[in-house]
Amino acid sequence: MSEPIDHPPGHEDAQRRENPDPTESERPFPLPLLALVAGLLLWGVGYILTEQRNDDAAWGDRRTASTLEAQATGAVDGAQLYAAQCAACHQASGAGLPGAFPPLAGSEWVTGDPRRLADIVLHGVSGALTVKGTVYNGQMPAFKDKLGDVELAALLSHLRTQFGNSAGAVDARLVAETRAASAARTAPWNGDDELAGYK
Ligand code: HEC
């Protein structure tokens, strides 16, 4: 058993009067560096927000930015796609231009077999093609690398239900199956010669 230490009277007051040991205040973060970091952050956010994701769809799994957006929002505007991709040649009314671009309004190619229609737009057409009794001999571009399945489905459905046409809508699965079936094709369809006997 040890004896309690005998402190002089009033030692607690003396302890309380002590100040804590002084410490050196931390160096503040340099302001120019802070500004630089904030600037980089802002630039990064701005870059992400403004960057156009229009890389070639062939680099990835062939889904275009608008297909992904469509899958996210569940909506693709076939009318808008038509105006952007087709109306320059086939005209806003779908009536085409006599002697140059065939009509989509009332066209048997548009209202007929939806797989044949999908194949026409996927691969394009060249050579003599008879539309509503008139022979055209132009070049229809291929859209297989430009438009995804969901977009094409919306676009083809638009063609088949507008311009006075009243054929059934086309779904993305049919477009995907058609695309897979004709994946080996590299040239446009050779007009009536190939398309009239379309399987
Ligand atoms: C650069 C002009 C041009 C553009 C753009 C174009 N086409 Fe065509 N299209 C043609 C020509 C020319 C033909 C006829 C080809 C031939 O004579 O062999 C044709 C033929 C067609 C046909 C078959 C014939 C008919 O009139 O029904 C369809 C269907 C068609 N195009 C749909 C489309 C769709 C859908 C788009 C947009 C995704 C589009 N085209 C974009 C020029 C174009």
Residues whose N, C-alpha, C, O or C-beta is under 5 A from the ligand:
A	BS01	HEC	Q85 C86 C89 A100 F101 P102 P103 L104 S107 W109 V110 I120 V121 V125 S126 G127 A128 L129 V131 Y136 N137 G138 Q139 M140 P141 F143 G191
